[in-house]
Amino acid sequence: MNNTVRRRTLLVCGILSSLLYVAMNILVARQWEGYSSFSQTVSELSAIGAPTRTLWIVPGTVYTVLVIAFGWGVWESARGNTPLRIVGGLIVAHGAFGLVWPPMHQREVLAAGGGTLTDSLHLVWAAITVFCMMLEIGFGAAAFGKRFRLYSIVTAVVLVVFGVLTGLTAPSVSANLPTPWAGVWERINIAAFMLWVVVLATTLLRARDSVAAKNRGNLAAA
């Protein structure tokens, strides 16, 4: 496999990772009777004791591997673009970090005082992951022109707004109280970042394709 084919394959992994995560949210949630994507968080699908924990972990591992591969593809695509290289490194770290994500307990257990260190670490992992996402978007905005920069800013604003809305529901989750819209807020947040990854991957694929086409044109005219 030559360098160009490898790099393109790695970039496509970013698109596949987003598609896989969306599919996981739809298909895995359907396997838990009574689960509500409207009012329950994504993390509850992989909670300790949840009927969908194993169903989530297997494709979830594949997802994180795809994210790491995509980050490496972004790194290889940088070629002198320092902000883009930082984005690639952050995505690799972000993916590797997700491989060891501590699970939470189910709401009923938390409300009964059965929470443990893994629940606290789950929140720490979530905060660090969101911080990485914001850094990725920020450096990504600096790596390209005005259109991608504006799009990245809008994405960052969405992450902040809906991240705050999701965070406000955390005490109710721990107390096993109703959390209407919690699942919606969180999924909007996730979808915004997943779409940003797809746009980044597409932008890099098109940029290299344009360079290659220009080079072929120059050779043909020579």
C-alpha positions in Angstrom: 0.0 0.0 0.0 1.6 3.3 -1.1 1.5 6.4 1.1 -1.4 8.1 -0.7 -3.6 5.1 -0.5 -2.7 4.5 3.2 -3.4 8.1 4.1 -6.8 8.2 2.2 -7.8 4.9 4.0 -6.9 6.4 7.3 -9.0 9.5 6.6 -12.0 7.4 5.5 -11.8 5.8 8.9 -13.0 9.2 10.3 -16.2 9.0 8.3 -16.7 5.4 9.2 -16.2 6.1 12.9 -19.0 8.7 12.8 -21.4 6.4 10.9 -20.7 3.5 13.3 -21.3 5.7 16.3 -24.7 6.8 14.9 -25.6 3.2 14.1 -24.6 2.1 17.6 -26.9 4.8 19.1 -29.8 3.6 17.1 -29.4 -0.2 17.0 -28.1 -0.8 20.6 -30.7 1.4 22.1 -33.4 -0.7 20.5 -32.1 -3.8 22.3 -33.0 -2.4 25.7 -36.8 -2.4 26.2 -37.8 0.7 28.1 -34.6 2.7 27.3 -35.4 6.2 26.1 -33.0 8.0 23.8 -35.1 11.1 24.5 -34.5 11.1 28.3 -31.5 8.9 28.9 -27.8 9.5 28.2 -25.6 7.5 25.9 -23.4 6.4 28.7 -26.3 4.5 30.3 -26.2 2.0 27.4 -22.8 0.8 28.6 -23.5 1.2 32.3 -22.5 -1.6 34.7 -25.5 -4.0 34.8 -27.2 -2.5 31.7 -28.5 -5.2 29.4 -26.8 -3.5 26.5 -23.3 -3.2 28.0 -21.7 -5.9 26.0 -23.6 -4.9 22.8 -22.1 -1.4 23.2 -18.5 -2.3 24.2 -17.7 -4.5 21.2 -18.6 -1.9 18.4 -17.4 0.8 20.8 -13.9 -0.6 20.7 -14.0 -0.7 16.9 -15.2 3.0 17.0 -12.2 4.1 19.1 -9.8 2.2 16.8 -11.2 4.0 13.8 -10.8 7.3 15.6 -7.2 6.6 16.3 -6.6 5.6 12.7 -8.3 8.8 11.5 -6.1 10.9 13.8 -3.1 9.3 12.3 -4.4 10.1 8.8 -4.9 13.7 9.8 -1.3 13.8 11.1 0.0 12.4 7.9 -2.0 15.0 5.9 -0.5 17.9 7.8 2.7 18.3 5.8 3.9 21.6 7.3 0.5 22.7 8.6 1.3 22.8 12.4 -2.3 23.4 13.6 -3.5 20.4 11.6 -0.7 18.2 12.9 -1.8 19.1 16.4 -5.4 18.1 15.5 -4.1 14.7 14.4 -2.2 14.2 17.6 -5.2 15.2 19.7 -7.5 12.9 17.9 -5.1 10.0 18.4 -4.9 10.8 22.1 -8.6 11.2 22.3 -9.2 7.8 20.7 -6.7 6.0 22.9 -8.1 7.7 26.0 -11.6 6.3 25.1 -10.3 2.7 25.0 -10.1 2.8 28.8 -13.2 4.8 29.6 -14.5 3.9 33.1 -18.2 2.9 33.1 -20.9 4.3 35.2 -23.5 2.4 37.3 -27.2 2.4 36.5 -29.3 5.2 37.9 -31.0 2.9 40.4 -27.6 1.9 41.9 -26.4 5.5 42.0 -29.6 6.7 43.7 -29.2 3.9 46.3 -25.7 5.1 47.2 -24.0 2.3 45.2 -21.7 4.6 43.2 -18.0 3.9 43.3 -14.7 5.4 42.0 -15.5 4.3 38.5 -18.5 6.7 38.5 -16.4 9.6 39.4 -13.8 8.7 36.9 -16.5 8.4 34.2 -17.2 12.1 34.7 -13.5 12.9 34.6 -13.1 11.0 31.4 -16.2 12.8 29.9 -14.8 16.2 30.8 -11.3 15.5 29.4 -12.9 14.1 26.2 -15.0 17.2 25.7 -11.9 19.3 26.3 -10.0 17.4 23.7 -12.9 17.8 21.2 -12.8 21.6 21.8 -9.1 21.7 21.2 -9.4 19.7 18.1 -12.1 22.0 16.7 -10.1 25.1 17.7 -6.8 24.0 16.1 -8.8 22.7 13.1 -10.3 26.1 12.7 -6.8 27.6 12.6 -5.7 25.0 10.0 -8.0 26.0 7.2 -9.7 29.0 5.5 -12.6 31.2 6.5 -15.4 28.8 5.6 -14.1 25.9 7.7 -13.2 28.3 10.5 -16.7 29.6 10.7 -18.1 26.1 10.6 -15.8 25.1 13.4 -16.8 28.1 15.5 -20.5 27.2 15.1 -19.7 23.6 16.1 -17.9 24.7 19.2 -20.8 27.0 20.2 -23.2 24.0 19.8 -20.9 21.8 22.0 -20.8 24.5 24.7 -24.5 25.2 24.8 -25.7 21.6 24.7 -22.9 20.4 26.8 -24.0 22.8 29.6 -27.6 21.6 29.1 -26.5 18.0 29.4 -24.4 18.7 32.4 -27.3 20.3 34.3 -29.1 16.9 34.2 -26.3 15.0 35.9 -27.6 15.4 39.5 -31.0 14.1 38.4 -29.4 11.1 36.7 -27.6 10.3 40.0 -30.8 10.7 42.0 -32.8 8.6 39.5 -35.1 11.5 38.8 -36.8 12.2 35.4 -34.4 13.8 32.9 -36.6 14.9 30.0 -34.5 16.0 27.0 -31.2 14.8 28.5 -30.8 12.3 25.7 -31.7 14.8 23.1 -29.2 17.5 24.4 -26.4 15.0 24.6 -27.1 13.5 21.2 -27.1 16.9 19.5 -23.7 17.5 21.1 -22.4 14.1 19.8 -23.9 14.6 16.3 -22.3 18.1 16.0 -18.9 16.6 16.7 -19.4 13.6 14.5 -20.4 15.8 11.6 -17.3 18.0 12.2 -15.2 14.8 11.9 -16.9 13.9 8.6 -16.4 17.4 7.2 -12.7 17.5 8.3 -12.1 14.1 6.7 -13.9 15.1 3.5 -12.0 18.4 3.4 -8.6 16.7 3.6 -9.6 14.1 1.0 -10.7 16.7 -1.4 -7.7 18.9 -0.8 -5.3 16.2 -1.7 -7.4 15.1 -4.7 -7.3 18.7 -6.0 -3.5 18.8 -5.6 -3.2 15.5 -7.4 -5.4 16.6 -10.3 -3.5 19.8 -10.6 -0.2 18.0 -10.8 -1.6 15.6 -13.4 -2.7 18.6 -15.4 0.7 20.2 -15.2 2.4 17.0 -16.4 0.0 16.6 -19.3 0.7 20.2 -20.4 4.4 19.8 -20.2 
